Amino acid sequence: MRDDGNAKVSIAPCGQQLCATNLWIRDTSKGEEPGDKLVMTLKAASRGTLAGKAYDPKRNQTYSMTLKVTNGGLTTRGCIAAGLICKDVRWTPAK
């Protein structure tokens, strides 16, 4: 579950990448819908951290991304504009 309570995703392998697929979206007003995917090409950067790129096919947008395993979940950081605009999102396991 995303920290704002608006999304539930499944993170699973898809080919040689990881895909985060929206399973449920509470508020679709920002264009997010169930079934939307984020395709992540990540490699180990340090202990508990993966880094690389994430591609959003719906928006045709590529982000630089880090995924960090934290106590009880994950934190992702996606950036555009050469890292000038970034957003951190905390994820916890759905119950």
Backbone torsions as a table, in degrees:
resi	resn	phi	psi	omega
1	MET	NA	138.4	176.4
2	ARG	-75.2	148.6	-173.6
3	ASP	-59.7	-22.8	178.3
4	ASP	-86.5	-0.4	178.6
5	GLY	74.7	8.1	-174.6
6	ASN	-94.6	-11.8	-175.3
7	ALA	-144.8	144.9	170.8
8	LYS	-123.6	125.1	-177.3
9	VAL	-124.9	160.0	171.1
10	SER	-111.8	129.0	176.1
11	ILE	-109.7	119.1	-175.4
12	ALA	-151.5	158.2	175.8
13	PRO	-60.7	144.3	172.1
14	CYS	-143.0	98.6	-171.3
15	GLY	69.0	-132.3	178.9
16	GLN	-92.9	2.2	179.2
17	GLN	-107.0	-178.6	169.0
18	LEU	-110.2	142.4	175.1
19	CYS	-120.3	135.1	169.9
20	ALA	-104.3	115.0	-176.9
21	THR	-112.7	127.3	177.1
22	ASN	-66.0	122.9	175.2
23	LEU	-94.7	-32.6	-175.3
24	TRP	-153.7	137.2	176.5
25	ILE	-131.7	126.9	179.6
26	ARG	-75.4	-49.9	-175.7
27	ASP	-116.6	109.8	-177.3
28	THR	-92.1	8.0	-175.5
29	SER	-64.5	-21.2	178.8
30	LYS	-95.1	13.6	174.6
31	GLY	91.5	-4.7	177.4
32	GLU	-77.9	140.5	-179.4
33	GLU	-139.9	155.6	172.3
34	PRO	-57.6	140.7	-179.2
35	GLY	95.6	-19.2	176.6
36	ASP	-61.2	143.8	-178.3
37	LYS	-123.9	152.7	169.3
38	LEU	-123.5	118.9	-177.6
39	VAL	-97.4	117.9	-173.5
40	MET	-110.5	127.8	173.7
41	THR	-109.3	98.2	-172.2
42	LEU	-124.2	149.9	175.4
43	LYS	-132.6	156.3	178.1
44	ALA	-59.5	129.3	179.0
45	ALA	-108.2	-36.6	176.6
46	SER	-163.6	178.5	-178.8
47	ARG	-59.6	121.0	177.9
48	GLY	79.1	5.9	-178.5
49	THR	-130.0	132.1	172.5
50	LEU	-112.5	147.4	179.8
51	ALA	-141.7	152.2	178.1
52	GLY	162.9	-135.3	-176.7
53	LYS	-122.6	154.1	173.5
54	ALA	-131.9	133.7	-179.0
55	TYR	-114.9	128.7	176.6
56	ASP	-104.2	99.9	-176.7
57	PRO	-64.4	-29.0	-179.6
58	LYS	-65.0	-39.5	-178.0
59	ARG	-100.9	-2.3	-176.6
60	ASN	50.7	47.9	-175.9
61	GLN	-125.4	134.8	174.9
62	THR	-110.6	136.6	-178.2
63	TYR	-119.9	149.2	163.7
64	SER	-80.1	144.7	-172.9
65	MET	-144.8	143.5	166.9
66	THR	-124.6	145.1	177.0
67	LEU	-127.6	119.5	-176.2
68	LYS	-118.9	128.1	175.6
69	VAL	-77.8	126.4	-179.6
70	THR	-124.8	171.4	177.2
71	ASN	-58.9	117.4	176.0
72	GLY	79.1	12.9	179.1
73	GLY	169.9	-151.3	-179.3
74	LEU	-134.4	153.9	168.5
75	THR	-125.2	128.7	176.2
76	THR	-112.1	148.6	175.4
77	ARG	-132.9	118.6	177.8
78	GLY	-114.9	137.3	-177.1
79	CYS	-132.9	148.4	172.4
80	ILE	-129.8	178.0	177.2
81	ALA	54.7	51.8	178.1
82	ALA	55.5	34.7	177.3
83	GLY	83.6	8.2	-179.7
84	LEU	-79.6	-27.6	-179.8
85	ILE	-121.5	114.3	-177.0
86	CYS	-131.7	155.7	176.4
87	LYS	-139.9	131.0	174.6
88	ASP	-99.4	139.2	177.1
89	VAL	-133.7	133.8	177.1
90	ARG	-98.5	137.5	-179.6
91	TRP	-124.4	137.4	176.4
92	THR	-126.1	152.8	179.1
93	PRO	-61.6	138.7	177.4
94	ALA	-76.2	148.0	179.2
95	LYS	-103.1	NA	NA
